[in-house]
Amino acid sequence: DALPILEMTATDKLYVTDSASSPIIANRLSSDGNVIAVQKDGTSVGVIGTQSWGIGTTSPNSTLHVDGGGQNSALFLHSTDTDTFITISDDDGAAEIRTKDGGALQFSTGGTTNTTADSTIAMYINSSQNVGIGTTSPQKELHVVGAAIRLESQDAGASAAPTLELYRNSASPADGDDVGQINFRGEDDGGAITNYAIISAEIADVTNSN
């Protein structure tokens, strides 16, 4: 089969053709010589302008504006490689969103303009939905590698202090059930991970209002 040919006719009509009689794919708007409206069966489904491209819309609000209409999936990106990534860059730096082999998701920040080769991985979500901050091998639902975690409240209210809540959601709680636990762990001189201290709470009386 012949390759499609992009052709602008003398009547300002733009064709994608494999023969001289193929249907119109896009039509140049006479009101603005810098804009091409993309049409399907005579109905505009997108627009290409000097600054903005619209897919599924003829009124793009940004450089690329995709409107999926009633479809839940408005944009699909695919690569046959193990990684697929999107780079977001401005004049001061760049960041990256990358899928990894197995369905993991990686966020990187701190890259230089137009490249993330020198960026740092900020957050990693593995295929088991474990979230890692400072690590790409999270062992729990949230795994943070760093020196400190800070909870800060900037509300001036009397009861606005930061709160760390350990909540056990059970449909059949019983006396003696553990409610929450904080482990203080470290390695011993043989390299084994050891509990050095534990703060725990359990239910003394599960009776309502007690």
C-alpha positions in Angstrom: 0.0 0.0 0.0 1.1 3.6 -0.7 2.2 5.7 2.2 -0.2 8.5 3.3 0.5 11.9 1.8 -0.1 15.2 3.6 -1.4 17.7 1.0 -2.7 21.3 1.2 -4.9 22.1 -1.8 -5.4 25.5 -3.5 -8.8 25.8 -1.7 -7.0 25.7 1.7 -8.1 22.2 2.4 -5.7 19.8 4.0 -5.8 16.1 3.0 -4.2 13.0 4.3 -4.3 10.8 1.1 -3.3 7.6 -0.4 -5.1 8.7 -3.6 -6.5 11.9 -5.0 -10.0 11.2 -3.7 -9.4 10.4 -0.1 -11.7 12.1 2.5 -10.7 15.4 4.2 -8.9 14.9 7.5 -8.4 18.5 8.4 -9.6 21.9 7.2 -7.8 25.2 7.5 -9.9 27.8 9.2 -10.3 30.9 7.0 -10.8 33.1 10.0 -7.3 32.4 11.3 -4.6 31.4 8.8 -2.5 29.9 11.7 -5.1 27.4 12.8 -6.1 24.0 11.5 -9.2 22.3 12.7 -9.1 18.5 12.7 -12.3 17.0 11.5 -14.0 13.6 11.4 -16.9 13.2 9.0 -17.2 17.0 8.8 -17.2 17.6 12.6 -14.3 19.2 14.3 -12.7 16.9 16.9 -9.5 18.9 17.6 -7.5 21.9 16.6 -3.8 22.7 15.9 -2.8 26.3 16.5 0.4 28.3 16.6 0.6 27.9 20.4 -1.9 25.2 21.4 -2.9 21.8 20.3 -6.3 20.3 21.1 -7.3 16.7 20.9 -11.0 16.1 21.5 -11.5 19.8 21.9 -11.5 22.9 19.7 -10.7 25.2 22.6 -7.3 24.1 24.0 -6.4 25.8 27.3 -2.7 24.8 27.2 0.1 23.8 24.8 -1.5 20.3 24.7 -5.0 19.9 25.8 -6.5 16.4 25.7 -10.3 16.0 26.3 -11.4 12.3 26.4 -15.0 13.2 26.6 -16.9 10.3 28.2 -13.9 8.0 28.1 -12.2 7.2 31.4 -8.8 6.9 29.7 -7.9 10.2 28.1 -4.2 9.5 27.5 -2.3 6.2 27.0 1.5 6.0 26.9 3.3 2.8 26.0 6.9 1.6 25.4 8.3 -1.8 24.5 11.2 -1.1 26.9 11.0 -1.9 30.6 10.8 1.8 31.4 8.4 4.5 30.2 8.8 8.0 31.5 7.6 11.6 31.3 10.0 14.5 31.9 8.7 17.8 33.1 11.2 20.7 32.7 11.5 24.4 32.9 14.4 26.9 32.7 15.5 26.0 36.3 15.3 22.2 36.5 13.5 19.0 35.6 11.5 16.2 37.3 10.4 12.8 36.0 7.6 10.3 36.4 8.7 6.8 35.3 7.1 3.4 35.2 9.5 0.5 36.1 9.5 -3.2 35.1 6.7 -5.0 36.9 4.4 -2.0 37.2 6.3 0.1 39.7 6.1 3.9 39.7 9.1 6.2 40.3 9.2 10.0 40.9 12.5 11.8 40.5 13.3 15.5 41.2 16.3 17.8 41.0 17.3 17.3 37.4 18.8 20.1 35.3 16.9 21.8 32.5 15.7 19.3 29.8 17.2 16.3 31.5 16.7 14.1 34.5 20.0 12.2 34.2 21.3 13.8 37.4 18.0 13.7 39.3 17.3 12.0 42.6 14.6 9.4 43.2 12.2 11.1 45.6 9.5 8.4 45.9 9.0 4.9 44.7 5.8 2.8 44.7 6.4 -0.9 44.0 4.0 -3.4 42.4 2.7 -4.4 45.9 1.7 -0.7 46.5 4.4 -0.2 49.1 5.6 3.4 49.1 9.3 4.1 49.6 10.7 7.6 50.4 14.5 7.5 50.2 14.4 3.9 49.1 13.5 1.9 46.0 12.9 -1.3 48.0 10.1 -0.5 50.4 9.5 -3.3 52.9 6.2 -2.0 54.3 3.2 0.0 53.2 5.3 3.1 54.0 9.0 2.8 54.2 11.0 6.0 54.9 14.9 6.1 54.8 16.1 9.3 56.4 17.1 10.9 59.7 13.8 12.4 60.7 10.0 12.7 60.1 8.3 15.9 61.1 4.6 16.5 61.8 3.8 20.2 61.9 0.6 22.1 62.5 0.4 25.8 61.7 -3.1 26.2 63.0 -3.4 28.6 65.9 -6.3 26.7 67.6 -5.9 25.4 71.1 -6.4 21.8 70.0 -4.4 22.0 66.8 -1.2 20.2 67.9 0.1 17.5 65.4 -1.4 14.1 66.0 -0.1 10.7 65.2 -3.0 8.2 65.2 -2.7 4.4 65.4 -6.1 3.1 64.6 -7.2 -0.5 64.7 -10.3 -1.1 62.6 -11.9 -4.3 63.8 -15.5 -5.5 63.5 -15.1 -7.7 66.5 -12.7 -6.2 69.1 -12.1 -8.0 72.3 -10.5 -7.4 75.6 -6.7 -7.8 75.4 -6.5 -7.0 71.7 -3.5 -5.0 70.6 -4.4 -1.5 69.5 -1.1 -0.2 68.3 2.7 -0.6 68.8 5.8 1.4 68.2 9.0 -0.6 67.9 12.5 0.9 68.5 14.8 -1.4 66.4 18.4 -1.6 65.5 21.1 -4.0 64.6 23.0 -5.9 67.3 26.8 -6.5 67.1 26.1 -9.6 64.9 24.1 -7.6 62.4 20.7 -9.0 63.4 17.8 -6.6 63.6 16.7 -6.4 67.3 13.9 -4.8 69.2 15.5 -2.6 71.9 12.3 -1.0 73.2 8.5 -1.2 72.5 5.6 1.1 73.3 2.3 -0.8 72.9 -1.3 -0.4 73.9 -4.1 -3.0 74.3 -7.8 -2.9 75.0 -8.5 -3.2 78.7 -12.3 -3.2 78.4 -14.0 -3.3 75.0 -17.5 -2.5 76.5 -19.1 0.5 74.8 -18.4 3.8 76.6 -15.6 2.3 78.8 
